[in-house]
Amino acid sequence: PESQAEFWRFFKEIYKFKLALELNTFKLSL
């Protein structure tokens, strides 16, 4: 369905953001 595609796009954006944030935190802790 349309709403599901919408959901996954949203989810991927959040996931990428979270991943980048964790990578930043990791770099800072080194």
Jmol script that loads the backbone (N, CA, C; Angstrom):
load data "model"
ATOM      1  N   PRO A   1       0.824  -1.221   0.000  1.00  0.00           N
ATOM      2  CA  PRO A   1       0.000   0.000   0.000  1.00  0.00           C
ATOM      3  C   PRO A   1       0.860   1.274   0.000  1.00  0.00           C
ATOM      4  N   GLU A   2       0.225   2.366  -0.297  1.00  0.00           N
ATOM      5  CA  GLU A   2       0.914   3.653  -0.367  1.00  0.00           C
ATOM      6  C   GLU A   2       1.484   4.060   0.991  1.00  0.00           C
ATOM      7  N   SER A   3       0.699   3.867   2.030  1.00  0.00           N
ATOM      8  CA  SER A   3       1.108   4.290   3.363  1.00  0.00           C
ATOM      9  C   SER A   3       2.343   3.515   3.847  1.00  0.00           C
ATOM     10  N   GLN A   4       2.459   2.276   3.397  1.00  0.00           N
ATOM     11  CA  GLN A   4       3.590   1.467   3.822  1.00  0.00           C
ATOM     12  C   GLN A   4       4.888   1.972   3.192  1.00  0.00           C
ATOM     13  N   ALA A   5       4.831   2.352   1.930  1.00  0.00           N
ATOM     14  CA  ALA A   5       6.004   2.908   1.256  1.00  0.00           C
ATOM     15  C   ALA A   5       6.417   4.207   1.943  1.00  0.00           C
ATOM     16  N   GLU A   6       5.417   4.979   2.312  1.00  0.00           N
ATOM     17  CA  GLU A   6       5.633   6.243   3.018  1.00  0.00           C
ATOM     18  C   GLU A   6       6.327   5.976   4.355  1.00  0.00           C
ATOM     19  N   PHE A   7       5.875   4.954   5.036  1.00  0.00           N
ATOM     20  CA  PHE A   7       6.424   4.584   6.336  1.00  0.00           C
ATOM     21  C   PHE A   7       7.881   4.168   6.224  1.00  0.00           C
ATOM     22  N   TRP A   8       8.187   3.355   5.222  1.00  0.00           N
ATOM     23  CA  TRP A   8       9.561   2.876   5.078  1.00  0.00           C
ATOM     24  C   TRP A   8      10.530   3.987   4.710  1.00  0.00           C
ATOM     25  N   ARG A   9      10.052   4.931   3.901  1.00  0.00           N
ATOM     26  CA  ARG A   9      10.914   6.059   3.542  1.00  0.00           C
ATOM     27  C   ARG A   9      11.230   6.878   4.796  1.00  0.00           C
ATOM     28  N   PHE A  10      10.203   7.079   5.594  1.00  0.00           N
ATOM     29  CA  PHE A  10      10.363   7.804   6.851  1.00  0.00           C
ATOM     30  C   PHE A  10      11.324   7.059   7.776  1.00  0.00           C
ATOM     31  N   PHE A  11      11.126   5.748   7.874  1.00  0.00           N
ATOM     32  CA  PHE A  11      11.953   4.917   8.738  1.00  0.00           C
ATOM     33  C   PHE A  11      13.422   4.966   8.330  1.00  0.00           C
ATOM     34  N   LYS A  12      13.673   4.907   7.035  1.00  0.00           N
ATOM     35  CA  LYS A  12      15.051   4.943   6.533  1.00  0.00           C
ATOM     36  C   LYS A  12      15.725   6.273   6.835  1.00  0.00           C
ATOM     37  N   GLU A  13      14.955   7.362   6.736  1.00  0.00           N
ATOM     38  CA  GLU A  13      15.500   8.684   7.053  1.00  0.00           C
ATOM     39  C   GLU A  13      15.918   8.747   8.524  1.00  0.00           C
ATOM     40  N   ILE A  14      15.039   8.268   9.384  1.00  0.00           N
ATOM     41  CA  ILE A  14      15.322   8.246  10.818  1.00  0.00           C
ATOM     42  C   ILE A  14      16.539   7.386  11.109  1.00  0.00           C
ATOM     43  N   TYR A  15      16.607   6.237  10.444  1.00  0.00           N
ATOM     44  CA  TYR A  15      17.692   5.307  10.672  1.00  0.00           C
ATOM     45  C   TYR A  15      19.036   5.897  10.254  1.00  0.00           C
ATOM     46  N   LYS A  16      19.041   6.550   9.099  1.00  0.00           N
ATOM     47  CA  LYS A  16      20.281   7.186   8.621  1.00  0.00           C
ATOM     48  C   LYS A  16      20.737   8.268   9.586  1.00  0.00           C
ATOM     49  N   PHE A  17      19.762   9.032  10.072  1.00  0.00           N
ATOM     50  CA  PHE A  17      20.060  10.109  11.012  1.00  0.00           C
ATOM     51  C   PHE A  17      20.644   9.546  12.307  1.00  0.00           C
ATOM     52  N   LYS A  18      20.025   8.481  12.813  1.00  0.00           N
ATOM     53  CA  LYS A  18      20.465   7.834  14.035  1.00  0.00           C
ATOM     54  C   LYS A  18      21.870   7.263  13.869  1.00  0.00           C
ATOM     55  N   LEU A  19      22.106   6.661  12.713  1.00  0.00           N
ATOM     56  CA  LEU A  19      23.403   6.065  12.424  1.00  0.00           C
ATOM     57  C   LEU A  19      24.497   7.133  12.394  1.00  0.00           C
ATOM     58  N   ALA A  20      24.207   8.243  11.731  1.00  0.00           N
ATOM     59  CA  ALA A  20      25.172   9.337  11.642  1.00  0.00           C
ATOM     60  C   ALA A  20      25.452   9.916  13.025  1.00  0.00           C
ATOM     61  N   LEU A  21      24.413  10.014  13.828  1.00  0.00           N
ATOM     62  CA  LEU A  21      24.547  10.548  15.172  1.00  0.00           C
ATOM     63  C   LEU A  21      25.447   9.647  16.016  1.00  0.00           C
ATOM     64  N   GLU A  22      25.224   8.333  15.918  1.00  0.00           N
ATOM     65  CA  GLU A  22      26.027   7.394  16.685  1.00  0.00           C
ATOM     66  C   GLU A  22      27.466   7.389  16.216  1.00  0.00           C
ATOM     67  N   LEU A  23      27.673   7.556  14.925  1.00  0.00           N
ATOM     68  CA  LEU A  23      29.019   7.603  14.376  1.00  0.00           C
ATOM     69  C   LEU A  23      29.760   8.825  14.910  1.00  0.00           C
ATOM     70  N   ASN A  24      29.047   9.944  14.978  1.00  0.00           N
ATOM     71  CA  ASN A  24      29.623  11.179  15.515  1.00  0.00           C
ATOM     72  C   ASN A  24      30.020  11.012  16.980  1.00  0.00           C
ATOM     73  N   THR A  25      29.130  10.400  17.747  1.00  0.00           N
ATOM     74  CA  THR A  25      29.389  10.190  19.158  1.00  0.00           C
ATOM     75  C   THR A  25      30.593   9.279  19.342  1.00  0.00           C
ATOM     76  N   PHE A  26      30.685   8.286  18.475  1.00  0.00           N
ATOM     77  CA  PHE A  26      31.801   7.349  18.523  1.00  0.00           C
ATOM     78  C   PHE A  26      33.129   8.048  18.238  1.00  0.00           C
ATOM     79  N   LYS A  27      33.115   8.916  17.231  1.00  0.00           N
ATOM     80  CA  LYS A  27      34.323   9.658  16.879  1.00  0.00           C
ATOM     81  C   LYS A  27      34.755  10.580  18.013  1.00  0.00           C
ATOM     82  N   LEU A  28      33.783  11.201  18.666  1.00  0.00           N
ATOM     83  CA  LEU A  28      34.093  12.121  19.750  1.00  0.00           C
ATOM     84  C   LEU A  28      34.684  11.394  20.948  1.00  0.00           C
ATOM     85  N   SER A  29      34.263  10.156  21.153  1.00  0.00           N
ATOM     86  CA  SER A  29      34.721   9.413  22.322  1.00  0.00           C
ATOM     87  C   SER A  29      36.111   8.821  22.126  1.00  0.00           C
ATOM     88  N   LEU A  30      36.637   8.866  20.922  1.00  0.00           N
ATOM     89  CA  LEU A  30      37.965   8.311  20.658  1.00  0.00           C
ATOM     90  C   LEU A  30      39.063   9.243  21.165  1.00  0.00           C
TER      91      LEU A  30
END
end "model"
wireframe off; spacefill off
backbone 0.3
color backbone group
